[in-house]
């Protein structure tokens, strides 16, 4: 019985297992090893931010030394001259005179905008290697067509809307016609450069207040919204035939710039609208003073919401006052009736109370002594852009797009340097590299046509903006590294304190063991010494 009771009797286990000092040291070191060698690297890897390498040196070079090379392919057409020897002589002399002034066709800005320069490539129909394939493969920017006419007393230059300049001269003038052609070409480029300096290179301080406000920033796509606003209720049925008007007046303009930007057009009619501020009755007419125009638009009732939110919009409004407030006149700053009874809101659009069509733009004539200049552009009330207006806009926005792209890339570099915790994905890096490549290609003299430079500037501006405003980068602006420490400190502090306390305890125990060992060794030496003395 006693044997059975002893067999089935439960053996009591100690509640706490006391480890030896050596075992405790091993456990502590293993814990520290797991925490520091495995835990911290794993945490750092899972919480680290990937930063692709941005070509900062290339961007720095662009911001400091960058020049846009704009090619001009000039065609000298001698099909109207039968004497090939005369045509060849004029062709060679014209090339020589144009090349003499090639170094002057440049803009060296004082600001941080890129430098700009024209490079002229003269093609002639009397060149030995001239073929129609050369004309087809290269975009002809300007064409001088020479026509021999002995009835003329002096040379006559006729400027057409399509970029062709017809040059009439007699046989006696063949020796100096090349010089006059080069002078005329020089005046064309200088007038363009002068206009570009005032628009693309003027700083905000140099530009007038109106120029700063009225100038639209380039966008790959615009939305023009035509609105007919009818005040109050009326028994009349208004049909403004906007579709026909757009087709007849606006569509030719849209077609002429379809290689520069995309324009979409919408229209609407709003009834029973009301002005926020009632006009004053003066001498039997209702008038709105200049100070009242800021409250002309009733934003609470008039709906101008864009159907394409991400597209830059231009609002064109025709306001028809009610019968009780007709006629309604707008007063200018001098208190006089506005000439067109309309006004513009910069960066928004324009409002017309009465339908007046402004005069179309005219190209200033270029004068040369001893030459009759006929500008056909001044005789045509064009609905579309002339060749010269289109050429100016293309060059202007080529410069502005390149300048904006370089500025955006420079800001991106500064931002990534300032915020080290900002993620830079491979996609962002790819966009930056491509934008830099497009800009470098613009400065390369191998660019053959002006439209290619414009396309490169649009793509560079687009990619640099997409990289700068990438959602992954914008999000990190609001999550700095201080927030990261604030989040993880409460997690690691409770884990670190026990380890630190154990390390302190281990250090104390080690000192105690060393002290005890030293004391024991001294006592042992004393005992040995005393035994030796007794033996002696």
C-alpha positions as CSV (number, residue, x, y, z in Angstrom):
1,X,0.0,0.0,0.0
2,X,2.8,2.4,0.9
3,X,4.5,1.5,-2.4
4,X,1.3,2.3,-4.4
5,X,0.8,5.6,-2.6
6,X,4.4,6.6,-3.2
7,X,4.0,5.6,-6.9
8,X,0.9,7.7,-7.6
9,X,1.8,10.6,-5.3
10,X,2.2,13.8,-7.4
11,X,5.6,15.3,-7.3
12,X,5.5,19.0,-6.6
13,X,7.3,21.1,-9.2
14,X,8.9,24.4,-8.3
15,X,6.8,27.4,-9.4
16,X,9.9,29.3,-10.5
17,X,12.9,27.7,-12.1
18,X,16.1,29.4,-10.9
19,X,18.6,29.5,-13.7
20,X,22.3,29.5,-13.0
21,X,24.2,32.7,-13.7
22,X,25.7,31.2,-16.8
23,X,22.4,30.0,-18.2
24,X,20.8,33.4,-17.4
25,X,23.6,35.1,-19.4
26,X,23.0,32.9,-22.4
27,X,19.3,33.6,-22.3
28,X,19.9,37.3,-22.1
29,X,22.4,37.3,-24.9
30,X,20.0,35.3,-27.1
31,X,17.3,37.8,-26.4
32,X,19.6,40.7,-27.3
33,X,20.7,38.9,-30.4
34,X,17.1,38.3,-31.7
35,X,16.2,41.9,-30.9
36,X,19.2,43.7,-32.4
37,X,20.5,41.4,-35.0
38,X,17.2,40.1,-36.4
39,X,14.4,42.4,-35.1
40,X,15.8,45.8,-35.8
41,X,17.0,45.0,-39.4
42,X,13.7,43.4,-40.1
43,X,11.8,46.5,-38.8
44,X,14.1,48.8,-40.7
45,X,13.6,46.9,-43.9
46,X,9.8,46.8,-43.6
47,X,9.5,50.5,-42.7
48,X,12.3,51.8,-45.0
49,X,11.5,54.2,-47.8
50,X,12.7,53.5,-51.3
51,X,14.4,56.4,-53.0
52,X,15.3,56.0,-56.6
53,X,18.3,58.1,-57.8
54,X,17.3,61.3,-59.5
55,X,19.8,62.8,-62.0
56,X,20.4,65.9,-59.9
57,X,23.6,66.9,-61.7
58,X,21.8,66.9,-65.1
59,X,19.0,69.0,-63.6
60,X,21.5,71.4,-62.0
61,X,23.2,71.8,-65.4
62,X,19.8,72.6,-67.0
63,X,19.0,75.3,-64.4
64,X,22.4,76.9,-64.9
65,X,23.3,76.4,-68.5
66,X,20.6,75.5,-70.9
67,X,19.9,76.9,-74.4
68,X,17.0,76.1,-76.7
69,X,17.9,75.7,-80.3
70,X,15.0,76.6,-82.6
71,X,15.7,75.5,-86.2
72,X,14.3,77.5,-89.2
73,X,14.2,75.8,-92.6
74,X,14.2,78.5,-95.2
75,X,13.4,77.5,-98.7
76,X,14.6,79.7,-101.6
77,X,12.3,78.9,-104.6
78,X,13.8,79.9,-107.9
79,X,11.2,78.2,-110.1
80,X,10.2,81.6,-111.4
81,X,13.7,82.3,-112.8
82,X,14.8,80.6,-116.0
83,X,18.4,81.7,-115.9
84,X,20.0,79.1,-113.6
85,X,23.3,80.9,-113.4
86,X,21.6,84.0,-112.0
87,X,19.5,81.9,-109.6
88,X,22.6,80.0,-108.3
89,X,24.5,83.3,-107.8
90,X,21.6,84.8,-105.8
91,X,21.2,81.6,-103.8
92,X,24.9,81.5,-102.7
93,X,25.0,85.2,-101.9
94,X,21.8,84.9,-99.9
95,X,23.2,82.0,-97.8
96,X,26.4,84.0,-97.2
97,X,24.6,87.1,-96.0
98,X,22.2,85.2,-93.8
99,X,25.1,83.2,-92.2
100,X,26.9,86.5,-91.4
101,X,24.1,87.4,-89.0
102,X,23.5,84.0,-87.5
103,X,25.2,84.8,-84.3
104,X,22.8,87.7,-83.6
105,X,19.7,85.6,-83.6
106,X,19.9,84.8,-79.9
107,X,18.4,85.8,-76.5
108,X,20.7,85.6,-73.5
109,X,18.4,86.2,-70.5
110,X,19.5,87.8,-67.3
111,X,16.9,85.8,-65.4
112,X,17.0,82.0,-64.9
113,X,15.0,81.3,-68.0
114,X,16.8,79.2,-70.7
115,X,18.7,81.0,-73.5
116,X,17.2,80.9,-77.0
117,X,18.6,81.0,-80.4
118,X,17.6,80.5,-84.1
119,X,19.6,78.2,-86.4
120,X,18.9,78.7,-90.0
121,X,19.0,75.9,-92.6
122,X,18.8,77.4,-96.1
123,X,17.4,75.1,-98.8
124,X,17.5,76.2,-102.4
125,X,15.8,74.7,-105.5
126,X,19.1,75.3,-107.4
127,X,21.3,73.3,-105.1
128,X,22.9,70.2,-106.6
129,X,21.6,67.8,-104.0
130,X,18.1,69.4,-103.8
131,X,15.2,67.0,-104.2
132,X,11.5,67.1,-103.3
133,X,12.2,64.5,-100.6
134,X,14.3,67.2,-98.8
135,X,11.3,69.5,-98.7
136,X,8.9,66.7,-97.6
137,X,11.2,65.4,-94.9
138,X,11.8,68.8,-93.4
139,X,9.1,71.2,-92.3
140,X,9.5,74.4,-94.2
141,X,9.2,77.4,-91.8
142,X,9.6,80.1,-94.4
143,X,9.6,80.3,-98.2
144,X,11.1,83.0,-100.4
145,X,9.8,82.7,-103.9
146,X,11.8,84.8,-106.4
147,X,10.1,86.0,-109.5
148,X,11.8,88.0,-112.2
149,X,9.8,91.0,-113.5
150,X,11.6,93.6,-115.6
151,X,8.5,96.0,-115.5
152,X,9.2,96.8,-111.8
153,X,11.2,99.9,-110.9
154,X,12.1,98.6,-107.4
155,X,11.9,95.2,-105.7
156,X,8.5,94.2,-104.3
157,X,8.1,91.8,-101.3
158,X,4.6,90.3,-100.8
159,X,4.0,88.6,-97.4
160,X,1.3,86.0,-97.6
161,X,-0.6,84.3,-94.7
162,X,0.9,80.9,-95.4
163,X,4.4,82.0,-94.7
164,X,5.5,82.5,-98.3
165,X,7.2,85.7,-99.2
166,X,7.0,86.5,-103.0
167,X,10.0,88.6,-104.1
168,X,9.6,90.4,-107.4
169,X,12.7,92.1,-109.0
170,X,14.1,93.1,-112.4
171,X,17.3,92.0,-114.1
172,X,19.2,95.2,-113.0
173,X,18.5,94.5,-109.3
174,X,19.9,90.9,-109.3
175,X,23.2,91.9,-107.8
176,X,21.8,93.4,-104.6
177,X,18.6,91.4,-104.2
178,X,20.4,88.8,-102.1
179,X,21.4,91.5,-99.6
180,X,17.9,92.9,-99.4
181,X,16.5,89.4,-98.9
182,X,19.0,88.8,-96.0
183,X,18.1,92.2,-94.5
184,X,14.4,91.3,-94.7
185,X,15.0,87.9,-93.1
186,X,17.0,89.6,-90.4
187,X,14.2,92.0,-89.6
188,X,11.7,89.2,-89.4
189,X,13.8,87.3,-86.8
190,X,14.7,90.4,-84.9
191,X,11.0,91.4,-84.6
192,X,10.2,87.9,-83.4
193,X,13.0,88.0,-80.8
194,X,11.9,91.4,-79.6
195,X,8.3,90.2,-79.1
196,X,9.6,87.0,-77.4
197,X,11.6,89.1,-75.0
198,X,8.5,91.1,-74.0
199,X,6.4,88.0,-73.5
200,X,8.4,84.9,-72.7
201,X,11.4,86.5,-71.0
202,X,9.9,89.4,-69.1
203,X,9.8,88.9,-65.3
204,X,6.7,89.6,-63.3
205,X,8.1,93.0,-62.4
206,X,8.8,93.9,-66.0
207,X,5.3,92.9,-67.3
208,X,2.4,95.2,-66.8
209,X,-0.3,94.2,-64.4
210,X,-2.7,93.4,-67.2
211,X,-0.2,91.3,-69.1
212,X,0.5,89.2,-65.9
213,X,-3.2,88.6,-65.3
214,X,-4.5,88.2,-68.9
215,X,-1.9,85.8,-70.2
216,X,-3.0,82.2,-70.0
217,X,-0.5,79.6,-69.0
218,X,0.0,76.8,-71.5
219,X,-2.2,73.7,-71.2
220,X,-2.4,70.7,-73.4
221,X,-6.1,71.0,-73.4
222,X,-8.6,73.9,-72.9
223,X,-12.4,74.0,-72.5
224,X,-14.2,77.0,-73.9
225,X,-17.7,77.3,-72.5
226,X,-20.2,79.7,-74.2
227,X,-23.0,80.8,-71.9
228,X,-26.1,82.8,-72.8
229,X,-27.5,84.3,-69.6
230,X,-31.0,85.6,-69.7
231,X,-32.1,88.0,-66.9
232,X,-35.6,87.5,-65.6
233,X,-38.4,86.0,-67.5
234,X,-39.3,86.8,-71.1
235,X,-41.9,85.8,-73.6
236,X,-39.3,85.8,-76.3
237,X,-37.6,82.6,-77.4
238,X,-33.9,83.2,-77.9
239,X,-31.9,81.1,-80.3
240,X,-28.3,82.4,-80.6
241,X,-27.2,79.8,-83.2
242,X,-24.1,79.1,-81.3
243,X,-23.3,76.0,-83.3
244,X,-23.2,77.9,-86.6
245,X,-21.2,80.7,-85.0
246,X,-18.6,78.3,-83.6
247,X,-18.3,76.6,-86.9
248,X,-18.0,79.8,-88.9
249,X,-15.9,82.0,-86.5
250,X,-14.2,79.8,-83.9
251,X,-13.5,76.4,-85.7
252,X,-11.0,77.9,-88.2
253,X,-9.0,79.3,-85.2
254,X,-9.2,76.0,-83.4
255,X,-8.0,74.1,-86.5
256,X,-5.1,76.5,-86.9
257,X,-3.7,75.7,-83.4
258,X,-4.6,72.0,-83.2
259,X,-0.9,71.1,-83.3
260,X,-0.3,73.4,-80.3
261,X,-3.2,72.5,-78.0
262,X,-6.6,70.7,-77.9
263,X,-9.7,72.9,-77.5
264,X,-13.1,71.5,-76.6
265,X,-16.2,73.7,-76.9
266,X,-19.4,73.5,-74.9
267,X,-22.4,75.9,-74.7
268,X,-25.4,76.5,-72.5
269,X,-28.4,78.8,-72.0
270,X,-29.5,79.8,-68.5
271,X,-32.9,81.4,-67.9
272,X,-34.3,83.6,-65.1
273,X,-30.9,84.8,-64.0
274,X,-30.4,87.8,-61.8
275,X,-27.7,90.3,-61.2
276,X,-26.2,90.5,-57.7
277,X,-26.1,94.3,-57.9
278,X,-28.8,96.4,-59.5
279,X,-27.7,98.9,-62.1
280,X,-28.3,102.7,-61.6
281,X,-30.7,104.6,-63.7
282,X,-28.9,107.6,-65.3
283,X,-30.5,109.8,-68.1
284,X,-33.0,107.0,-69.0
285,X,-30.3,104.3,-69.3
286,X,-29.3,101.6,-66.8
287,X,-25.6,101.6,-66.1
288,X,-23.1,99.6,-64.1
289,X,-20.0,101.4,-62.8
290,X,-16.6,100.0,-62.9
291,X,-16.6,99.2,-59.1
292,X,-19.8,97.1,-59.6
293,X,-18.3,94.8,-62.2
294,X,-16.6,92.7,-59.5
295,X,-20.1,91.6,-58.4
296,X,-21.5,91.2,-61.9
297,X,-21.4,87.4,-61.9
298,X,-24.0,85.8,-59.6
299,X,-22.0,82.8,-58.7
300,X,-24.9,81.5,-56.5
301,X,-27.3,81.2,-59.5
302,X,-25.1,81.1,-62.6
303,X,-23.6,77.7,-63.2
304,X,-20.2,77.6,-64.8
305,X,-19.1,74.2,-63.6
306,X,-16.7,72.6,-66.0
307,X,-17.7,69.2,-67.5
308,X,-14.0,68.3,-67.5
309,X,-12.7,69.3,-64.0
310,X,-9.0,68.7,-64.7
311,X,-9.0,70.9,-67.9
312,X,-8.3,74.6,-68.0
313,X,-11.6,76.4,-68.8
314,X,-12.3,79.7,-70.5
315,X,-15.8,81.2,-69.9
316,X,-17.4,83.3,-72.6
317,X,-20.6,84.9,-71.4
318,X,-23.3,86.8,-73.3
319,X,-25.6,88.6,-70.9
320,X,-29.1,89.8,-72.0
321,X,-30.7,92.1,-69.5
322,X,-34.4,92.1,-68.9
323,X,-36.7,94.4,-70.7
324,X,-37.0,96.6,-67.6
325,X,-33.2,97.2,-67.5
326,X,-32.7,97.6,-71.2
327,X,-30.5,99.3,-72.4
328,X,-27.7,98.3,-69.9
329,X,-24.4,100.0,-70.3
330,X,-21.1,99.4,-68.6
331,X,-19.0,102.4,-67.6
332,X,-15.2,102.6,-67.8
333,X,-12.8,104.1,-65.3
334,X,-13.5,107.6,-66.6
335,X,-17.3,107.2,-66.2
336,X,-17.8,106.9,-70.0
337,X,-19.8,104.2,-71.7
338,X,-17.6,101.2,-72.6
339,X,-16.8,101.0,-76.3
340,X,-17.7,97.3,-76.6
341,X,-20.0,97.1,-73.5
342,X,-18.0,94.2,-72.3
343,X,-15.2,93.3,-69.9
344,X,-12.7,90.6,-69.2
345,X,-12.0,88.7,-66.0
346,X,-8.3,87.6,-66.1
347,X,-7.7,83.8,-66.0
348,X,-11.5,83.3,-66.1
349,X,-13.0,84.6,-69.3
350,X,-15.1,87.5,-70.6
351,X,-18.6,88.9,-70.5
352,X,-20.5,90.8,-73.2
353,X,-23.7,92.7,-72.6
354,X,-24.0,93.7,-76.3
355,X,-22.6,91.7,-79.1
356,X,-19.6,93.5,-80.5
357,X,-16.8,91.7,-82.4
358,X,-13.3,93.1,-81.7
359,X,-11.0,93.9,-84.6
360,X,-8.7,91.1,-85.7
361,X,-5.0,91.2,-85.2
362,X,-2.8,92.7,-87.8
363,X,0.8,92.0,-88.7
364,X,3.1,95.1,-88.6
365,X,4.8,95.7,-92.0
366,X,8.5,95.5,-92.2
367,X,10.2,98.3,-94.1
368,X,13.4,98.2,-96.1
369,X,14.9,101.1,-98.1
370,X,14.2,100.7,-101.8
371,X,11.8,97.8,-101.3
372,X,8.0,97.9,-101.6
373,X,6.5,95.7,-98.8
374,X,2.9,94.4,-99.3
375,X,1.4,92.6,-96.3
376,X,-1.6,90.6,-97.4
377,X,-2.3,89.8,-93.7
378,X,-3.5,93.3,-93.2
379,X,-6.2,93.0,-95.8
380,X,-7.8,89.8,-94.6
381,X,-10.0,89.8,-91.5
382,X,-9.0,86.3,-90.7
383,X,-11.0,83.9,-88.6
384,X,-7.9,81.8,-88.0
385,X,-4.3,82.5,-87.0
386,X,-2.0,83.7,-89.7
387,X,1.2,81.8,-90.3
388,X,3.2,84.4,-88.4
389,X,0.8,84.4,-85.4
390,X,0.9,80.6,-85.3
391,X,4.7,80.7,-85.6
392,X,5.0,83.2,-82.7
393,X,2.7,81.2,-80.4
394,X,4.6,78.0,-81.1
395,X,8.0,79.6,-80.3
396,X,6.7,81.4,-77.3
397,X,5.2,78.3,-75.6
398,X,8.2,76.3,-76.5
399,X,10.3,78.6,-74.4
400,X,7.7,78.9,-71.6
401,X,7.2,75.1,-71.4
402,X,10.9,74.5,-71.2
403,X,11.3,77.1,-68.5
404,X,8.5,75.7,-66.5
405,X,9.8,72.2,-66.8
406,X,13.3,73.2,-65.6
407,X,11.8,75.2,-62.7
408,X,9.7,72.2,-61.7
409,X,12.6,69.8,-61.9
410,X,14.8,72.1,-59.8
411,X,12.0,72.4,-57.2
412,X,11.7,68.6,-57.1
413,X,15.4,68.2,-56.4
414,X,15.3,70.8,-53.6
415,X,12.2,69.1,-52.1
416,X,13.8,65.6,-52.1
417,X,16.9,67.0,-50.5
418,X,14.9,68.8,-47.8
419,X,12.6,65.8,-47.0
420,X,14.8,62.7,-46.7
421,X,11.8,60.6,-45.8
422,X,10.1,61.2,-49.1
423,X,9.7,58.1,-51.3
424,X,10.9,58.3,-54.9
425,X,9.6,55.4,-56.9
426,X,11.1,54.1,-60.1
427,X,8.1,55.5,-62.0
428,X,8.9,59.1,-60.7
429,X,12.6,58.6,-61.6
430,X,11.6,57.4,-65.1
431,X,9.5,60.5,-65.7
432,X,12.3,62.8,-64.5
433,X,14.9,61.1,-66.7
434,X,12.6,61.3,-69.7
435,X,11.9,65.0,-69.0
436,X,15.6,65.7,-68.8
437,X,16.1,63.8,-72.0
438,X,13.4,65.8,-73.8
439,X,15.0,69.1,-72.6
440,X,18.5,68.0,-73.7
441,X,17.1,67.1,-77.1
442,X,15.7,70.6,-77.4
443,X,19.2,72.1,-77.0
444,X,20.6,69.7,-79.6
445,X,21.2,71.2,-83.0
446,X,20.2,67.9,-84.6
447,X,16.5,69.0,-84.2
448,X,15.3,69.5,-87.7
449,X,12.0,71.2,-87.4
450,X,10.4,73.8,-85.0
451,X,7.3,71.7,-84.3
452,X,9.6,69.0,-82.9
453,X,11.0,71.5,-80.3
454,X,7.5,72.4,-79.3
455,X,6.5,68.8,-78.9
456,X,9.6,68.1,-76.8
457,X,8.8,71.1,-74.6
458,X,5.2,69.9,-74.0
459,X,6.3,66.4,-73.1
460,X,9.1,67.7,-70.8
461,X,6.6,70.0,-69.0
462,X,4.0,67.3,-68.7
463,X,6.4,64.7,-67.3
464,X,8.1,67.0,-64.8
465,X,4.7,68.2,-63.5
466,X,3.5,64.6,-63.2
467,X,6.7,63.7,-61.3
468,X,6.4,66.6,-58.9
469,X,2.7,66.2,-58.1
470,X,2.9,62.4,-57.9
471,X,0.5,61.2,-55.1
472,X,3.2,59.1,-53.4
473,X,5.4,62.1,-53.0
474,X,2.8,64.6,-52.0
475,X,1.6,62.3,-49.2
476,X,5.1,62.2,-47.6
477,X,5.1,66.0,-47.3
478,X,2.5,65.6,-44.6
479,X,4.2,62.6,-42.9
480,X,7.7,63.8,-41.9
481,X,10.2,61.6,-40.1
482,X,9.3,63.1,-36.7
483,X,5.9,61.5,-37.0
484,X,7.5,58.2,-37.6
485,X,9.5,58.4,-34.4
486,X,6.4,59.4,-32.5
487,X,4.6,56.3,-33.7
488,X,7.3,53.7,-33.1
489,X,8.7,55.1,-29.8
490,X,5.8,53.7,-27.7
491,X,6.3,50.3,-29.4
492,X,10.1,49.9,-28.9
493,X,10.5,51.6,-25.5
494,X,8.7,48.8,-23.5
495,X,10.8,46.3,-25.4
496,X,14.1,48.1,-24.9
497,X,13.7,48.9,-21.1
498,X,13.8,45.2,-19.9
499,X,16.8,44.5,-22.1
500,X,18.6,47.6,-20.8
501,X,17.8,46.6,-17.2
502,X,19.1,43.1,-17.8
503,X,22.3,44.4,-19.4
504,X,22.8,46.6,-16.3
505,X,22.2,43.7,-14.0
506,X,24.6,41.5,-16.0
507,X,27.2,44.2,-15.7
508,X,26.7,44.4,-11.9
509,X,26.8,40.6,-11.5
510,X,30.0,40.4,-13.6
511,X,31.6,43.0,-11.3
512,X,30.4,41.1,-8.3
513,X,31.8,37.8,-9.6
514,X,35.1,39.4,-10.4
515,X,35.3,40.9,-7.0
516,X,34.4,37.6,-5.3
517,X,36.9,35.7,-7.4
518,X,39.5,38.2,-6.5
519,X,38.7,38.0,-2.8
520,X,38.8,34.2,-2.9
521,X,42.1,34.2,-4.8
522,X,43.6,36.5,-2.1
523,X,42.3,34.3,0.7
524,X,43.6,31.2,-1.0
525,X,47.0,32.8,-1.4
526,X,47.0,33.7,2.3
527,X,46.1,30.1,3.3
528,X,48.8,28.7,1.1
529,X,51.3,31.2,2.5
530,X,50.3,30.4,6.1
531,X,50.6,26.6,5.4
532,X,54.1,27.1,4.1
533,X,55.1,29.1,7.2
534,X,53.8,26.3,9.4
535,X,55.7,23.7,7.5
536,X,58.9,25.7,7.9
